[in-house]
Amino acid sequence: MLTPSQVRLGRSAADKAEAIRQVGQVMVDAGFIAPGYVDSMLQREQVSATYLGHGIAIPHGLPAARDLVLQTGVVVVQFPAGVAWNQEGHARIVVGIAAKSDEHLQVLANLTGVLGDEARSEALAHTRDPAVIIHALNGTDSAPEPPAAPPVIEGRHLQVASPSPEGLHARPATVLVEVVRRFRADVTVHHEGRQANARSLLSLLRLGARSGTTLTFTATGDDADAALVALREAFASGLGEEPPAAPLPSATPRPAVTLDYEGTLVAGLSASPGIAAGPVWTFQRERLEVEERAADTAREHRLLEEALAGAAAELRQLHEGFLTKAGARRAAIFKAHLELLDDPEMLSESHVLIDTGFSAGASWRRVFENRAEALAMLDEPVLAARAADLRDVGRRVLRPLAKVVEGEAAFPVHPVVLLAEDLAPSDTAKLDPAMVLGLCTAGGGTTSHTAIIARSLDLPAVVAAGPSVLDLRDGQHCILDGDAGVLVVEPSERDQAKAAHQLERIRARREEEKLERYRPAITLDGKRVEVAANISEAADAQKAVDAGGEGVGLMRTEFLFLQRDDPPDEEEQFQAYRTMVRALNGLPLILRTLDIGGDKQVPYLSLPAEENPFLGVRGIRLCFEREDLFRTQLRAILRASMEGPVRIMYPMVAMPEELAKARAITESVRQEVGAAPVETGIMIEVPSAVMMAERLARDVSFFSIGTNDLTQYVLAMDREHPVLAPRADGLHPAVLRMVDLTVRAARKAGIWVGACGGIAGDPSGAVVLSGLGVTELSVAIPSIPSVKALLRGIRMEEAEAVARDALECGGAAEVRERVRPLLNRKGARA
């Protein structure tokens, strides 16, 4: 508790450093700290802002100096003339904190009650009675309160009770803000001597209004009466706290997965099916660094607005996706996050700081961290918990404004659910599958590298979960539901039992599929679909055979070219290709020629920077730019073809002249090597290849549809884009129509069509692609047994009927809904 000996009144200081030293000396005199702790308090100011607003600052030391804290305590020094505290404002009440335990938190919680009331802050800044300050911070009735005039109620007003059961926390406050923003009116909320702007979610939360306490609304402006009527109706309906009414019937497909967890849900996207339970561990704990100052204020204003718009788009997408999974009540948190982004006080303060010379990143960081710290100290746990929400929102905005600095990843010696911002292809080598139960990333999409890595390692994965996952404590127990696309934090005993049951079901099903993995995928009406493997290194060829693969439908040869200073020579490549041919023992091997560019960069190639690398020099275009590398690779491939069935596949072919040139170079090299002719094919990845498929089919033995790239080119959506990734689904009817056109052209020419993108291994995708006439599915090795089992359990005529329906659907979700009855009969996930 604060005592008179811990309060100093009427002090002055030339600057912030001097003020902190004065406060530190009072703390030393009180026996709270060793003198060295004062230096740590000064260092803290370089790390994070300690100014809370309304003339109040709370300097304290860094965690590393905690051993210099002799006793938990708080002191208060009053500076009536004010001390400049950076560019944020002038501090008149400076509260020094020595934190050895949590005994000081109640004083800080009481302090936040002053933050929303400028008049009360001013009274404390100028009082000559220490008891006034002691009373305000101790929250007792043993000393008189500073004289405070009752609030002046101007214009129309409305009195209501704060909502039950948890008071005016984020969800009902969000509804309140939405109501007010519909009207041209200034609405103020009065509560126990404090007031708040009803358009500001943060301002409302800082009121700390508990359930049943009285709220008084005043309104002025053209729509004042209408605003108060709408507010009365909103409170009468519970401000969203009552269970939502049953949705009206509509054409919207029912949700794919029904969530039934009691723990806290972090929503993302399903990238790889399955379930995992265990402690979390952060793979790369990033640090966001910003430049403090910026000369071009107009540019900084624009950058902040762009970052805010991007974060809002992400949150809208998450809200829409979570709405279908868990309903309006649980999706409401994302609406609250959107309101935090649009908070007028935060935006105004950020832009003011930019005008004083701070960068957009530094301004935004100061504002949201100050607000989050103030929220964290509220004495209502539900309201204090919103600090984490604000930090999540703040990081979303800060990311494009900052430089991301990544530290070295460390792994524990026990299995974990791995958390990361995202995983690059090079990260695969760092993962020990025996120590990874599942993957959850803040960014990425369902066709991102993380998703590809997860499926190749047979790990459940959730992507695009937002920055808050990176704030979880290492070792904290969670459940990762890859089917539902959620991370469950603080799962209940019921949640854990449910997860254990699901894990056992998956284990039993996979064991059954493993026993049958060598059986061909022949449908119930006698139609065969080959199921091959996508592989990325020589050792994977044997794993593909052991998993029941009927060959390799896609060998990504660029694995030989990455993470090195020089390109591999012919002999190194030949040895790798021959190893695969021998492991397959007569099964076909499709080697895709070098596909670098776009999202895969190799420093030694010295490729020029491109504004849009996905539309630049990549795939076959790069092979022509570096014909020396292309010819060396072809020599190695053709030499390996002398030992077994090898097929060559050219990536990113967009037009017939590219195919003609690639074939001519291949034929020239074949004659040099003295190898027999081999089958050649092309990847169908760009719309122009689909539209020219009849012409291209005359000169190849097969097509292989790369659904990941085809999807992003058809839908004009970057598959790594944080906002668009959820919608870049290969089962979109526009993509399926491209598949249909490709198959029709191939049949006309008498060649076969395979598919090697992500949806080939997706249960819904396997059914629809087979129904469209794709006769080879190349999938991640762990998916081979389950895809074969699925196809053995359906009739091809059923798949064809579903595929025809899919072509007429309006979106990917509707396609999945059409496939669902067929999969449910098989017990598969859509």
C-alpha positions in Angstrom: 0.0 0.0 0.0 1.1 3.5 -0.7 2.1 5.6 2.4 3.0 9.3 2.9 6.7 8.5 3.0 6.4 7.2 -0.6 4.9 10.4 -2.0 6.8 13.6 -3.1 4.9 16.7 -4.1 5.8 19.9 -5.9 9.0 18.7 -7.6 10.6 20.0 -10.9 13.0 18.5 -13.4 14.8 19.7 -16.5 14.1 16.6 -18.5 12.8 13.0 -18.3 16.2 11.5 -17.2 16.4 13.9 -14.3 12.8 13.1 -13.3 13.5 9.3 -13.4 16.6 9.8 -11.2 14.6 11.7 -8.7 12.0 9.0 -8.6 14.7 6.4 -8.4 16.2 8.1 -5.4 12.9 8.1 -3.6 12.7 4.3 -4.3 16.3 3.8 -3.0 15.5 5.9 0.2 12.4 3.7 0.7 14.5 0.6 0.6 12.8 -0.8 -2.5 15.8 -0.9 -4.9 19.6 -0.9 -5.0 21.0 2.2 -6.7 21.9 0.3 -9.8 18.3 -0.2 -10.6 17.9 3.5 -11.6 20.2 2.9 -14.6 17.9 0.0 -15.7 14.9 2.4 -15.4 16.6 4.8 -17.8 17.4 1.9 -20.2 13.8 0.8 -20.2 12.8 4.1 -21.8 14.9 3.2 -24.8 13.0 -0.1 -25.2 9.3 0.8 -24.6 7.2 3.8 -23.8 6.1 4.2 -20.2 3.9 7.3 -20.7 0.3 6.2 -20.2 -1.5 9.5 -21.1 -3.2 12.3 -19.2 0.1 13.4 -17.5 0.9 10.0 -16.0 4.1 7.9 -16.5 5.2 4.7 -14.9 9.0 4.2 -15.3 10.3 0.9 -14.2 13.4 -1.3 -14.8 14.1 -4.1 -17.3 13.4 -7.7 -16.3 17.2 -8.5 -16.4 17.7 -6.1 -13.4 15.0 -7.7 -11.2 17.7 -8.9 -8.8 18.3 -5.3 -7.9 14.8 -5.0 -6.6 15.1 -5.4 -2.8 11.4 -5.1 -2.0 8.2 -4.7 -4.0 7.0 -1.1 -3.8 5.6 2.0 -5.5 6.5 5.6 -5.1 4.8 8.7 -6.6 6.6 12.0 -7.5 4.5 15.0 -8.5 5.8 17.5 -11.1 3.1 20.2 -11.4 4.9 22.0 -14.2 5.2 18.8 -16.2 8.2 17.0 -17.6 8.5 16.3 -21.4 8.2 12.6 -21.8 9.4 12.0 -25.4 7.0 13.4 -27.9 3.9 11.8 -26.3 3.1 14.4 -23.7 4.2 15.9 -20.4 4.2 13.8 -17.2 3.0 15.4 -14.0 2.4 12.3 -11.9 5.4 9.9 -12.2 4.8 6.5 -10.5 8.0 4.5 -9.9 7.6 0.8 -9.8 9.9 -1.8 -8.1 8.3 -5.1 -9.1 9.5 -8.2 -7.2 6.1 -9.8 -7.1 2.6 -8.8 -8.1 1.8 -6.8 -4.9 2.0 -3.5 -6.8 -0.7 -4.5 -9.4 -3.6 -3.2 -7.4 -2.1 0.3 -7.2 -1.6 0.3 -10.9 -5.1 -1.0 -11.5 -6.4 1.9 -9.4 -4.2 4.3 -11.4 -5.9 3.3 -14.7 -9.1 4.6 -13.2 -7.6 8.1 -13.5 -6.5 7.7 -17.1 -9.9 8.2 -18.6 -10.7 11.3 -16.6 -8.5 14.3 -17.5 -10.0 16.5 -14.7 -9.1 13.9 -12.1 -5.6 13.6 -13.4 -5.2 17.4 -13.2 -6.4 17.4 -9.6 -3.8 14.9 -8.6 -1.1 16.8 -10.5 -1.7 20.0 -8.5 -2.9 18.8 -5.1 -0.9 19.9 -2.1 -2.3 17.0 0.0 -0.4 13.6 -0.2 -3.6 11.9 1.2 -5.4 12.8 -2.1 -2.8 10.8 -4.1 -2.7 8.0 -1.6 -6.5 7.6 -1.7 -6.6 7.6 -5.5 -3.9 4.9 -5.8 -4.8 2.8 -2.8 -8.5 2.9 -3.7 -9.5 3.3 0.0 -11.9 5.5 1.8 -9.5 6.5 4.6 -8.5 9.8 2.9 -10.6 12.5 1.2 -11.1 12.4 -2.6 -10.0 15.4 -4.6 -13.0 17.7 -5.1 -14.7 16.7 -8.3 -17.6 18.4 -9.9 -20.4 16.1 -11.0 -20.4 15.4 -14.8 -22.3 18.0 -16.8 -25.0 16.1 -18.8 -25.5 18.1 -22.0 -28.1 17.4 -24.6 -30.2 14.3 -24.6 -29.2 11.5 -22.3 -30.0 7.8 -21.6 -29.3 5.8 -18.4 -28.8 2.0 -18.7 -27.2 -0.8 -16.8 -23.9 -2.3 -17.9 -24.5 -5.6 -19.6 -24.4 -9.0 -17.8 -22.6 -11.2 -17.1 -19.1 -9.6 -17.6 -19.8 -5.9 -17.9 -18.8 -3.7 -20.8 -16.0 -5.9 -22.2 -14.9 -6.2 -25.8 -17.9 -8.0 -27.4 -20.7 -5.8 -26.1 -18.5 -2.7 -26.4 -17.9 -3.6 -30.1 -21.7 -3.7 -30.7 -22.1 -0.4 -28.9 -19.5 1.2 -31.2 -21.1 -0.2 -34.3 -24.5 1.3 -33.2 -23.0 4.8 -32.6 -21.1 4.9 -35.8 -24.4 4.6 -37.8 -25.4 8.1 -36.7 -24.2 11.7 -37.1 -23.9 12.3 -33.4 -21.3 12.7 -30.7 -22.0 10.2 -28.0 -20.3 10.2 -24.6 -20.6 7.5 -21.9 -20.4 8.6 -18.2 -19.5 6.0 -15.6 -18.6 6.6 -11.9 -17.0 10.0 -12.6 -15.2 8.9 -15.8 -16.3 9.4 -19.4 -15.5 7.8 -22.7 -16.0 8.5 -26.4 -18.6 6.0 -27.6 -16.9 5.7 -31.0 -13.7 4.4 -29.4 -13.6 0.8 -28.3 -10.5 1.4 -26.2 -12.0 4.4 -24.5 -15.1 2.3 -23.5 -12.9 -0.6 -22.2 -11.0 1.8 -20.0 -14.2 2.7 -18.2 -14.0 -0.7 -16.5 -17.8 -0.8 -16.2 -18.8 -4.0 -14.3 -22.0 -5.8 -14.7 -25.1 -4.0 -13.5 -23.4 -0.6 -12.9 -25.0 2.5 -14.3 -24.0 4.0 -17.6 -25.2 7.4 -18.7 -25.1 8.3 -22.4 -25.3 11.9 -23.7 -25.7 12.8 -27.3 -25.4 15.9 -29.4 -25.7 16.4 -33.2 -28.2 15.9 -36.0 -29.0 12.3 -35.1 -28.8 12.5 -31.3 -32.3 11.3 -30.6 -32.1 8.5 -33.1 -28.7 7.4 -31.7 -30.1 7.2 -28.1 -33.1 5.2 -29.3 -30.9 2.8 -31.1 -28.7 2.4 -28.0 -31.7 1.7 -25.8 -32.8 -1.0 -28.2 -29.3 -2.4 -28.4 -29.0 -2.7 -24.6 -32.5 -4.2 -24.4 -31.3 -7.0 -26.7 -28.3 -7.6 -24.6 -25.6 -6.1 -26.8 -24.9 -9.5 -28.4 -24.5 -11.2 -25.0 -27.6 -13.3 -25.5 -27.3 -16.5 -27.5 -27.7 -15.6 -31.2 -30.9 -16.4 -32.9 -31.0 -19.4 -35.3 -29.8 -18.3 -38.8 -32.4 -17.9 -41.5 -32.4 -20.5 -44.2 -30.1 -19.5 -47.1 -28.1 -20.9 -49.9 -24.9 -20.6 -47.9 -23.4 -24.1 -47.5 -23.4 -25.5 -44.0 -20.0 -25.4 -42.2 -17.5 -28.0 -43.2 -16.4 -28.6 -39.6 -18.3 -27.9 -36.4 -16.2 -26.7 -33.5 -16.9 -28.1 -30.1 -14.0 -27.0 -27.9 -14.2 -25.3 -24.4 -10.7 -23.8 -24.6 -9.7 -20.5 -26.3 -9.8 -20.9 -30.0 -7.2 -19.2 -32.3 -8.7 -19.4 -35.8 -6.7 -20.1 -38.9 -6.9 -22.1 -42.1 -6.6 -25.9 -42.4 -3.4 -26.7 -44.3 -2.9 -30.3 -43.5 -5.4 -32.7 -41.8 -5.0 -34.4 -38.5 -4.8 -33.5 -34.8 -2.0 -33.0 -32.4 -1.8 -32.2 -28.7 1.2 -31.1 -26.7 3.4 -28.2 -25.7 4.0 -25.4 -28.1 7.4 -24.1 -29.2 8.3 -21.1 -31.3 10.5 -22.0 -34.2 11.6 -18.4 -35.0 10.7 -15.7 -32.5 10.8 -12.7 -34.6 11.6 -9.1 -33.6 10.0 -6.2 -35.4 12.3 -3.2 -35.7 11.2 0.2 -36.8 13.1 3.4 -37.7 12.3 6.0 -35.0 12.3 9.1 -37.3 11.2 9.8 -40.8 11.6 13.0 -42.9 8.7 12.5 -45.3 5.6 12.8 -43.2 3.2 12.5 -46.1 4.7 9.2 -47.0 4.5 8.0 -43.4 0.8 9.0 -43.2 0.2 7.0 -46.3 2.2 3.9 -45.1 0.2 3.8 -41.9 -3.1 4.0 -43.7 -2.0 1.2 -46.1 -0.9 -1.0 -43.2 -4.2 -0.4 -41.4 -6.2 -1.3 -44.6 -4.2 -4.5 -45.0 -4.8 -5.5 -41.4 -8.5 -4.8 -41.7 -8.8 -6.9 -44.8 -7.1 -9.8 -43.0 -9.4 -9.5 -40.0 -12.5 -9.4 -42.2 -11.4 -12.6 -44.0 -10.8 -14.3 -40.6 -14.2 -13.1 -39.3 -16.0 -14.5 -42.4 -14.2 -17.8 -42.2 -14.7 -18.3 -38.4 -18.3 -17.3 -38.7 -19.0 -20.5 -40.7 -17.0 -22.6 -38.3 -18.1 -21.4 -34.9 -21.0 -19.0 -35.3 -21.4 -15.3 -34.6 -20.6 -15.3 -30.9 -17.1 -16.7 -31.2 -16.4 -14.9 -34.5 -17.2 -11.6 -32.7 -13.7 -11.3 -31.4 -12.5 -10.4 -35.0 -15.1 -7.7 -35.2 -13.7 -6.3 -32.0 -10.3 -6.4 -33.5 -11.6 -4.5 -36.5 -13.0 -1.8 -34.2 -9.7 -1.5 -32.4 -8.1 -0.8 -35.8 -10.7 1.9 -36.4 -10.4 3.5 -33.0 -10.5 7.3 -33.6 -8.2 8.1 -30.6 -5.5 5.6 -31.6 -5.6 6.8 -35.2 -5.5 10.5 -34.2 -2.6 10.0 -31.8 -0.6 8.0 -34.4 -1.0 10.6 -37.0 -0.1 13.4 -34.6 3.2 11.6 -33.7 4.0 11.3 -37.4 3.5 15.0 -37.8 6.1 15.5 -35.1 8.7 13.5 -37.1 8.2 10.0 -35.9 8.0 7.2 -38.5 4.7 5.4 -39.1 6.0 2.3 -37.4 7.4 4.1 -34.4 4.2 6.1 -34.0 1.9 3.1 -34.2 4.0 1.1 -31.9 4.0 3.7 -29.2 0.3 4.2 -29.3 -0.8 0.6 -29.3 1.8 -0.5 -26.7 0.7 2.4 -24.3 -2.9 1.4 -24.7 -2.2 -2.3 -24.2 -0.2 -1.6 -21.1 -3.1 0.5 -19.7 -5.6 -2.2 -20.5 -3.5 -4.9 -18.9 -3.7 -3.1 -15.5 -7.4 -2.9 -15.3 -8.8 -4.7 -12.3 -11.5 -6.6 -14.3 -9.8 -9.8 -15.7 -12.1 -9.9 -18.7 -11.2 -6.4 -19.7 -7.5 -6.7 -18.8 -7.4 -9.8 -21.2 -8.2 -7.4 -24.1 -4.6 -6.2 -23.9 -3.6 -9.4 -25.7 -6.1 -8.6 -28.4 -4.7 -5.1 -28.8 -1.2 -6.4 -29.1 -2.3 -8.9 -31.8 -4.0 -6.2 -33.8 -1.0 -3.9 -33.2 1.4 -6.4 -34.6 -0.7 -7.0 -37.7 -0.4 -3.3 -38.5 3.2 -3.1 -37.5 4.5 -5.9 -39.6 4.5 -4.1 -43.0 5.9 -1.0 -41.3 8.8 -2.8 -39.7 11.9 -4.8 -40.5 11.6 -8.4 -39.4 14.6 -9.7 -37.5 14.7 -13.4 -36.9 16.8 -15.1 -34.2 18.3 -18.6 -34.3 15.7 -21.3 -33.7 16.3 -23.7 -30.8 14.5 -27.0 -30.4 13.6 -28.8 -27.2 14.3 -32.5 -26.7 10.7 -33.5 -26.6 7.9 -33.4 -29.3 6.1 -30.1 -29.7 3.5 -28.2 -31.7 5.7 -25.9 -33.7 4.8 -22.2 -34.0 6.3 -19.9 -36.6 5.6 -16.8 -38.6 5.9 -19.0 -41.7 8.3 -21.7 -43.0 10.4 -21.4 -46.1 11.5 -24.4 -48.2 15.0 -24.1 -46.6 13.4 -24.6 -43.2 12.5 -28.2 -44.0 16.1 -29.2 -43.4 15.9 -27.7 -39.9 12.9 -29.7 -38.8 13.2 -33.0 -37.0 9.9 -34.8 -37.7 10.3 -36.9 -34.6 10.2 -33.7 -32.5 7.3 -32.0 -34.4 3.7 -33.0 -33.6 2.1 -30.3 -35.8 2.7 -26.9 -37.3 0.9 -23.6 -36.7 1.9 -20.4 -38.5 0.9 -16.8 -38.1 1.0 -16.3 -41.9 0.9 -18.3 -45.1 -2.0 -19.9 -47.0 -3.3 -23.4 -47.8 -0.9 -23.8 -50.7 2.0 -22.1 -49.0 5.4 -23.7 -48.3 4.3 -24.5 -44.8 1.3 -26.4 -46.1 3.5 -28.3 -48.6 6.0 -29.1 -45.9 3.3 -30.3 -43.4 1.7 -32.6 -45.9 5.0 -34.0 -47.0 5.9 -34.8 -43.3 2.3 -36.0 -42.5 1.9 -33.3 -39.9 -1.4 -31.6 -39.0 -1.1 -27.9 -39.8 -2.9 -24.6 -39.4 -1.8 -21.5 -41.2 -2.8 -17.8 -41.2 -3.6 -17.9 -37.5 -2.4 -14.4 -36.9 0.5 -12.9 -34.9 -0.9 -13.8 -31.5 0.3 -17.4 -31.8 3.8 -16.1 -31.6 3.1 -14.6 -28.1 2.2 -18.0 -26.6 4.5 -19.2 -23.9 6.9 -22.1 -24.9 5.7 -25.2 -23.2 2.1 -24.1 -22.9 -0.2 -27.1 -23.7 -2.4 -26.7 -26.8 -4.5 -28.8 -29.2 -3.9 -28.3 -32.9 -6.9 -29.3 -35.0 -5.7 -29.5 -38.6 -9.2 -30.5 -39.9 -11.0 -27.6 -38.3 -8.1 -25.1 -38.8 -7.8 -24.0 -35.2 -5.4 -24.0 -32.3 -7.0 -24.6 -28.9 -5.2 -22.7 -26.1 -5.8 -23.8 -22.5 -7.9 -26.9 -23.5 -10.2 -28.3 -20.9 -10.1 -31.9 -19.7 -13.0 -32.6 -22.1 -11.1 -31.1 -25.0 -8.0 -33.2 -24.2 -10.1 -36.4 -24.0 -11.8 -35.6 -27.3 -8.4 -35.0 -28.9 -7.0 -38.3 -27.6 -10.1 -40.1 -29.0 -9.6 -38.5 -32.4 -5.9 -39.4 -32.4 -6.7 -43.0 -31.7 -9.3 -43.1 -34.6 -6.8 -41.6 -37.0 -4.1 -44.1 -35.9 -6.4 -47.0 -36.4 -7.6 -45.8 -39.8 -4.0 -45.2 -41.0 -2.9 -48.6 -39.8 -5.7 -50.2 -41.9 -4.8 -48.1 -44.9 -1.1 -49.0 -44.5 -1.9 -52.7 -44.7 -3.7 -52.1 -48.0 -1.3 -49.6 -49.5 0.1 -51.8 -52.3 -3.3 -52.5 -53.7 -4.1 -50.4 -56.8 -6.7 -47.6 -56.6 -9.5 -49.3 -58.6 -12.9 -47.9 -58.1 -15.9 -50.1 -57.3 -17.0 -49.9 -60.9 -13.5 -51.0 -62.2 -11.8 -47.7 -63.2 -8.2 -47.3 -62.2 -6.5 -44.1 -61.1 -2.7 -44.2 -60.6 -1.5 -42.7 -57.3 2.1 -41.5 -57.5 4.3 -39.4 -55.2 5.6 -35.9 -55.2 9.2 -36.0 -53.9 12.0 -33.4 -53.4 15.1 -35.4 -52.8 16.7 -38.7 -53.9 16.0 -40.5 -50.6 12.3 -39.9 -51.1 12.1 -42.3 -54.0 12.4 -45.4 -51.8 9.9 -43.9 -49.3 7.4 -43.4 -52.1 7.7 -47.1 -53.0 7.3 -48.2 -49.4 4.2 -46.0 -49.0 2.5 -47.8 -52.0 3.3 -45.2 -54.7 3.0 -46.3 -58.3 5.9 -44.2 -59.3 6.9 -40.5 -58.9 4.6 -38.0 -60.6 6.7 -35.0 -59.7 10.4 -34.9 -58.8 11.3 -31.3 -57.9 14.9 -31.3 -59.2 15.7 -27.8 -57.8 16.5 -29.5 -54.4 20.0 -30.0 -56.0 20.4 -26.3 -56.7 19.3 -24.8 -53.4 21.3 -23.9 -50.3 24.7 -23.9 -52.0 27.2 -21.5 -53.5 27.6 -23.2 -57.0 25.3 -25.2 -59.2 25.6 -29.0 -59.2 27.7 -30.5 -62.0 26.5 -33.2 -64.4 28.0 -36.0 -62.4 26.4 -35.0 -59.1 23.0 -34.7 -60.8 23.4 -38.0 -62.6 24.2 -39.9 -59.4 21.1 -38.4 -57.7 18.8 -39.3 -60.6 20.2 -42.8 -61.0 19.7 -43.4 -57.3 16.0 -42.6 -57.7 15.6 -44.8 -60.9 17.1 -47.8 -59.1 15.0 -47.3 -56.0 11.8 -47.2 -58.1 12.8 -50.5 -59.8 10.9 -50.1 -63.0 8.2 -47.7 -61.8 8.1 -44.4 -63.8 10.0 -41.3 -62.6 8.9 -37.9 -63.9 11.8 -35.4 -63.5 10.7 -31.8 -63.7 13.5 -29.6 -65.1 14.8 -26.7 -63.0 11.9 -24.6 -61.7 13.5 -21.6 -60.0 12.3 -18.0 -59.8 9.1 -16.7 -58.4 9.2 -17.7 -54.8 12.4 -19.7 -55.1 15.6 -17.6 -55.4 19.2 -18.8 -55.9 21.9 -16.3 -55.1 24.6 -17.7 -57.5 22.3 -17.3 -60.5 22.4 -13.5 -60.1 18.8 -13.1 -61.3 17.8 -9.5 -61.5 15.3 -8.2 -59.0 11.7 -8.3 -60.4 8.7 -6.3 -59.4 6.5 -9.4 -59.8 8.7 -12.5 -59.8 5.7 -14.8 -60.4 5.2 -13.1 -63.7 8.9 -13.0 -64.5 11.8 -15.2 -65.4 11.0 -18.6 -63.9 10.5 -22.2 -64.9 11.3 -22.9 -68.6 12.0 -19.2 -69.1 15.0 -19.4 -66.7 16.1 -22.6 -68.5 16.4 -20.6 -71.7 18.1 -17.7 -70.0 20.7 -20.2 -68.5 20.8 -22.7 -71.3 24.2 -24.0 -69.9 22.4 -25.2 -66.8 19.5 -26.6 -68.8 21.8 -28.6 -71.0 23.9 -29.9 -68.1 20.7 -31.1 -66.3 19.3 -32.7 -69.5 22.5 -34.6 -70.0 22.3 -36.0 -66.4 18.6 -36.9 -66.8 19.1 -38.7 -70.2 22.1 -40.6 -68.8 19.9 -41.8 -65.9 17.1 -42.8 -68.4 19.4 -45.6 -69.7 18.8 -47.4 -66.4 15.0 -47.2 -66.1 11.8 -45.4 -67.2 12.4 -41.7 -66.9 10.1 -38.9 -68.2 11.0 -35.3 -68.7 8.5 -32.5 -67.7 9.0 -28.9 -68.6 7.6 -26.3 -66.0 5.7 -23.1 -66.7 5.3 -23.6 -70.5 2.9 -20.9 -71.6 3.0 -21.1 -75.4 3.8 -23.6 -78.2 7.1 -21.9 -79.2 8.5 -22.5 -75.7 7.7 -26.2 -75.9 9.2 -26.4 -79.4 12.5 -24.8 -78.2 12.6 -27.0 -75.1 12.1 -30.2 -77.2 14.8 -29.0 -79.7 17.4 -28.5 -77.0 16.4 -31.9 -75.4 16.8 -33.7 -78.7 20.2 -32.1 -79.3 21.4 -33.2 -75.9 19.9 -36.7 -76.4 21.9 -37.2 -79.5 25.1 -36.1 -77.8 24.5 -38.5 -74.9 23.4 -41.4 -77.2 20.3 -42.1 -75.1 17.0 -43.5 -76.5 14.0 -41.1 -76.9 12.1 -40.5 -73.6 8.6 -39.4 -73.0 8.2 -35.6 -72.5 5.4 -33.7 -71.0 4.6 -30.2 -69.7 3.2 -28.7 -66.5 -0.2 -27.0 -67.1 0.1 -24.1 -64.7 -0.9 -21.0 -66.7 -4.2 -20.1 -68.4 -2.5 -19.7 -71.8 -1.3 -23.3 -71.7 -4.9 -24.4 -71.0 -6.3 -22.3 -73.9 -3.5 -23.7 -76.2 -3.8 -27.3 -74.8 -5.1 -28.8 -78.1 -2.1 -27.4 -79.9 0.4 -28.3 -77.2 -1.0 -31.9 -76.8 0.3 -32.7 -80.3 3.9 -32.6 -79.2 3.9 -34.2 -75.8 3.2 -37.6 -74.2 1.3 -36.2 -71.2 0.1 -33.2 -69.3 0.5 -32.7 -65.5 -1.6 -30.0 -63.9 0.1 -28.0 -61.3 -3.0 -26.9 -59.4 -1.2 -24.6 -56.9 0.2 -22.2 -59.6 -2.8 -22.7 -61.9 -5.0 -21.5 -59.0 -3.1 -18.4 -58.3 -2.9 -17.5 -62.0 -6.5 -18.2 -62.8 -7.9 -16.4 -59.7 -5.1 -13.7 -59.8 -4.5 -14.4 -56.1 -1.0 -14.8 -54.7 -1.1 -18.1 -52.7 1.1 -16.5 -50.0 -1.0 -13.4 -49.7 -2.2 -13.0 -46.0 -5.6 -11.8 -47.1 -6.2 -13.7 -50.4 -4.7 -17.0 -49.5 -7.9 -18.4 -47.9 -9.8 -17.8 -51.1 -7.0 -19.3 -53.4 -8.6 -22.8 -53.3 -7.8 -25.2 -56.2 -11.4 -26.5 -56.0 -12.8 -23.1 -57.3 -15.0 -23.9 -60.3 -12.9 -21.5 -62.4 -9.9 -23.7 -61.8 -11.9 -26.9 -62.3 -13.1 -25.6 -65.7 -9.5 -25.2 -66.7 -8.9 -28.8 -65.6 -11.9 -29.9 -67.7 -10.6 -28.1 -70.8 -7.2 -29.6 -70.4 -8.5 -33.2 -70.0 -10.8 -32.7 -73.1 -7.8 -31.5 -75.2 -5.7 -34.4 -74.0 -8.3 -37.0 -74.8 -8.7 -35.6 -78.2 -4.9 -36.1 -78.8 -4.8 -39.5 -77.1 -2.5 -38.5 -74.2 -3.0 -38.9 -70.4 -3.4 -36.2 -67.7 -2.0 -36.2 -64.2 -2.3 -33.6 -61.4 0.5 -32.9 -58.9 -0.7 -29.8 -57.0 -2.1 -29.7 -53.5 -5.7 -30.6 -54.2 -4.6 -33.9 -55.7 -4.0 -35.2 -52.2 -7.1 -33.5 -50.7 -10.0 -36.0 -50.4 -12.4 -33.6 -52.1 -9.8 -32.8 -54.8 -9.0 -36.4 -55.4 -12.7 -37.2 -56.1 -13.3 -34.2 -58.3 -10.1 -34.5 -60.3 -10.7 -38.2 -60.9 -14.3 -37.4 -62.0 -13.0 -34.9 -64.5 -10.8 -37.5 -66.1 -7.4 -37.0 -64.5 -5.9 -40.5 -64.5 -2.9 -39.9 -62.3 -2.7 -38.2 -58.9 0.7 -37.3 -57.6 0.5 -36.5 -53.9 2.7 -36.1 -50.8 4.1 -39.5 -49.7 2.1 -39.8 -46.5 -1.1 -39.2 -48.4 -0.7 -42.1 -50.8 -2.4 -44.9 -48.7 -5.4 -42.7 -47.8 -6.0 -41.4 -51.3 -5.8 -45.0 -52.7 -8.2 -46.2 -50.0 -10.6 -43.4 -50.7 -10.7 -44.1 -54.5 -11.2 -47.9 -53.9 -14.3 -47.1 -51.9 -16.3 -45.0 -54.5 -17.7 -45.6 -57.9 -16.2 -43.6 -60.8 -19.7 -42.7 -62.0 -20.3 -41.0 -58.7 -17.1 -39.0 -59.0 -18.1 -38.0 -62.5 -21.5 -36.8 -61.4 -20.0 -34.8 -58.6 -17.4 -33.3 -60.9 -20.1 -32.2 -63.4 -22.0 -30.5 -60.6 -18.8 -28.9 -59.4 -18.3 -27.1 -62.7 -21.6 -25.4 -62.3 -21.0 -24.2 -58.7 -20.3 -20.6 -57.7 -17.3 -21.2 -55.4 -15.0 -23.7 -53.8 -17.0 -24.0 -50.6 -20.0 -25.0 -52.7 -17.9 -27.6 -54.5 -16.8 -29.1 -51.2 -20.3 -29.2 -50.0 -21.3 -31.2 -53.1 -18.5 -33.7 -52.5 -19.3 -34.1 -48.8 -22.0 -36.8 -48.9 -19.7 -39.1 -50.8 -16.8 -38.5 -48.4 -19.0 -38.9 -45.3 -20.0 -42.3 -46.6 -16.3 -43.2 -46.6 -15.6 -41.5 -43.3 -13.1 -39.0 -45.0 -12.7 -35.3 -44.3 -13.8 -32.9 -46.9 
